[in-house]
Amino acid sequence: MTPTKVDPRVAKRRAEVAAEAARKRRRRLLVVGGALAIVAALVGAVMSPALDVDRVEVKGAQHTSVSAVLATTGLRERGHPMVGVDRFALAHRIERLPWVDRAEVTRKWPNVVRVLIVERVPLGVIGVPGGVAVVDAKGRVVTKATVAPEHTYAITVAPGDKIPAAGRMVPQPVLGAVRILGALSKGLGAQTESVHRIPGDPATYELTLHGRVTIRLGEATQVADKLAAAEAVLAAQHAPGTVIDVRVPGSPAVIHS
């Protein structure tokens, strides 16, 4: 069979097309290779010791130490890459610490992590072996102490009420007592010594005021109305030994000893 002759012009054009395709492939490879090199350089830069955490600054904390923050977050003051600092996840972990109410984590490039902490305020204390459990207004045990902090109220619990370790919430019946303390007005709060969780189901409560005055609250419902009724009665009657019964806030009763 006689070979088909190819027009020299067609052969030349085919060669030119093949050469152009090869040049395009080389350009693409160069572009991809360059991009990979840039990415590798960037990864190397952000993971380099020059962008490691060199310092952790903790502000706003009196009871929460830097070592506690480092331990709960897993941050190391040196060697932890800044790019690996997840601000929101770390803040959530820090908020699990007993004294921490809110935490905010920010990065100050190239080497500093800042932690701003808002701590809980003690409200009440519950007697436990060796001292007291200190509780905040949300019912969280923030610490165990040998003595009660200033400006806290005594909370008397019922037999069987188990007081948890620091960082955990008190049981629901005790939480009712905490809610009552948190609802006290400034005036009534200044007169209050303690709140008592009365044994029984449902849980009921009483306040003891300075001067041996008792406010009988009943269950921890309609708390604001009950406390307002008690204050109205106190404005007229507050002799030692008085019992003010506001279990029905619309019809308070006064019992004199």
C-alpha positions in Angstrom: 0.0 0.0 0.0 1.4 3.3 -1.0 1.9 5.6 2.0 -0.2 8.7 2.1 1.8 11.8 1.7 1.2 14.6 4.2 1.2 18.1 3.0 4.3 19.8 4.5 2.2 22.7 5.7 -0.2 20.4 7.6 2.8 18.5 9.2 4.3 21.8 10.3 1.0 23.0 11.8 0.6 19.7 13.7 4.1 20.1 15.1 3.4 23.7 16.1 0.1 22.6 17.9 2.0 19.8 19.7 4.7 22.2 20.8 2.2 24.7 22.1 0.4 22.0 24.1 3.7 21.0 25.6 4.5 24.6 26.6 1.0 24.9 28.2 1.6 21.8 30.2 5.0 23.1 31.4 3.4 26.4 32.4 0.7 24.7 34.3 3.2 22.6 36.1 5.3 25.6 36.9 2.2 27.5 38.3 1.1 24.5 40.4 4.6 24.0 41.6 4.9 27.6 42.5 1.6 27.6 44.4 2.6 24.6 46.3 5.9 26.2 47.2 4.1 29.3 48.4 1.7 27.2 50.5 4.6 25.2 52.0 6.4 28.4 52.8 3.4 29.9 54.5 2.8 26.7 56.5 6.4 26.7 57.5 6.2 30.3 58.5 3.0 30.0 60.7 4.3 26.8 62.2 7.8 28.1 62.9 9.0 28.9 66.4 8.8 32.6 65.5 5.0 32.3 65.7 4.8 30.2 68.8 3.0 31.3 71.9 5.6 33.0 74.0 3.3 34.5 76.7 -0.1 34.0 78.1 -1.6 37.0 79.8 -4.5 36.5 82.3 -6.4 39.6 83.4 -9.4 40.1 85.7 -8.7 37.0 87.8 -8.1 37.1 91.6 -8.8 33.4 92.3 -7.9 31.8 88.9 -4.1 31.3 88.3 -2.2 31.3 85.0 -1.2 27.7 85.8 -4.9 26.7 86.1 -5.6 28.4 82.7 -2.7 26.6 81.0 -3.7 23.3 82.5 -7.3 23.4 81.4 -6.6 24.8 77.9 -3.5 22.7 77.1 -1.7 25.9 76.1 2.0 26.0 76.7 3.6 29.4 77.2 6.3 28.3 74.7 6.0 26.0 71.8 2.3 26.1 71.1 1.6 27.5 67.6 -0.4 30.7 67.5 -2.3 29.4 64.5 -3.6 26.5 66.6 -5.2 28.8 69.2 -9.0 28.3 69.0 -10.2 31.3 70.9 -13.8 30.1 71.4 -13.0 26.5 72.4 -10.4 27.7 74.8 -12.8 30.3 76.4 -15.3 27.5 76.9 -12.8 25.3 78.6 -11.7 28.2 80.9 -15.3 28.8 81.9 -15.3 25.3 83.4 -12.9 26.5 86.1 -14.7 26.9 89.4 -14.3 30.7 89.8 -14.8 31.7 86.1 -18.1 33.1 85.1 -17.1 34.3 81.6 -13.8 34.2 79.6 -12.6 35.9 76.4 -9.5 34.7 74.6 -7.7 36.9 72.0 -4.5 36.6 70.1 -2.0 39.4 69.9 0.3 38.5 67.0 3.0 37.3 66.8 3.4 35.7 70.2 0.9 36.6 72.9 -2.4 35.0 74.0 -4.6 37.2 76.2 -7.3 35.8 78.5 -9.9 38.2 80.1 -11.8 36.6 82.9 -14.9 37.7 84.8 -15.0 35.8 88.0 -18.0 34.7 90.1 -19.1 36.6 93.2 -19.6 34.6 96.4 -23.2 34.8 97.7 -23.7 32.1 100.3 -21.8 29.5 102.3 -22.8 26.0 103.3 -21.2 24.3 106.3 -19.1 21.3 105.3 -16.5 19.3 107.2 -13.5 21.5 107.8 -15.1 24.8 106.8 -17.7 26.0 104.3 -18.6 25.5 100.6 -18.8 29.0 98.9 -21.6 29.3 96.4 -22.3 32.0 93.8 -25.7 33.5 92.8 -26.2 30.7 90.1 -25.7 28.0 92.6 -22.2 27.0 91.6 -19.7 25.9 94.3 -16.6 28.1 93.6 -14.4 26.8 96.4 -14.1 25.2 99.8 -12.8 27.5 102.6 -12.0 27.4 106.3 -14.0 30.6 106.9 -16.9 32.4 105.2 -15.9 35.3 102.9 -17.2 38.7 103.8 -20.7 39.7 102.7 -22.0 36.2 102.3 -25.1 34.6 103.8 -25.3 31.3 105.7 -27.3 28.6 103.9 -28.6 25.8 106.1 -29.3 22.6 104.2 -31.4 19.6 105.1 -30.0 16.1 106.0 -29.3 14.3 102.8 -28.5 17.3 100.8 -25.1 16.5 99.2 -22.8 19.5 98.5 -20.7 18.9 95.4 -17.1 19.7 94.7 -15.9 23.1 93.5 -17.0 23.8 89.9 -20.3 21.9 90.2 -23.9 23.1 90.9 -25.7 22.5 94.2 -28.7 20.2 94.2 -32.0 21.6 93.2 -33.5 21.9 96.7 -30.4 24.0 97.8 -30.6 26.0 94.6 -34.0 27.2 95.8 -32.3 28.8 98.8 -29.7 30.4 96.6 -32.4 31.8 94.3 -34.0 33.4 97.4 -30.8 35.0 98.4 -30.2 36.3 94.9 -33.6 38.0 94.9 -33.1 40.0 98.1 -33.4 43.7 97.8 -30.6 45.8 99.1 -32.6 46.8 102.2 -33.8 43.3 103.0 -30.4 41.8 102.2 -28.8 44.1 104.8 -31.1 42.6 107.5 -30.7 39.0 106.5 -28.4 36.5 108.3 -29.2 33.2 106.8 -31.6 31.1 104.7 -32.8 27.7 105.8 -33.8 24.8 103.7 -36.5 23.0 105.7 -36.5 19.2 105.4 -39.4 17.8 103.4 -40.7 17.4 99.9 -41.4 19.8 98.4 -38.6 21.9 99.7 -39.6 24.9 101.8 -37.5 27.8 103.1 -37.2 30.4 105.9 -35.1 33.5 106.2 -33.6 34.6 109.5 -33.0 38.3 110.0 -30.9 40.2 112.5 -32.9 40.6 115.7 -34.4 37.1 115.6 -37.0 37.8 113.0 -38.1 34.9 110.8 -39.7 35.1 107.4 -41.5 32.0 106.5 -41.5 31.7 102.7 -42.7 28.2 101.9 -41.7 26.9 98.5 -39.3 28.9 96.3 -42.1 30.2 94.1 -43.4 33.7 93.7 -40.2 34.7 95.5 -40.3 38.4 94.4 -43.9 38.8 95.6 -43.2 37.0 98.9 -40.1 39.1 99.7 -41.9 42.3 98.8 -44.8 41.3 101.2 -42.3 40.6 103.9 -40.6 44.0 103.5 -44.0 45.7 103.7 -44.7 44.0 107.0 -41.2 44.7 108.3 -41.7 48.4 107.8 -44.3 48.3 110.6 -43.5 45.2 112.7 -40.0 43.8 113.5 -40.0 43.0 117.1 -37.5 40.2 118.2 -39.1 36.8 117.9 -41.6 37.9 115.2 -42.5 35.3 112.5 -43.7 36.8 109.2 -45.5 34.2 107.2 -45.7 35.1 103.5 -46.4 31.7 102.0 -49.4 33.4 100.6 -47.9 36.7 99.6 -51.3 38.4 99.2 -52.3 37.6 102.8 -49.2 37.8 105.0 -49.5 36.8 108.6 -47.6 37.9 111.7 -46.9 35.7 114.6 -45.5 37.1 117.8 -43.6 34.9 120.2 
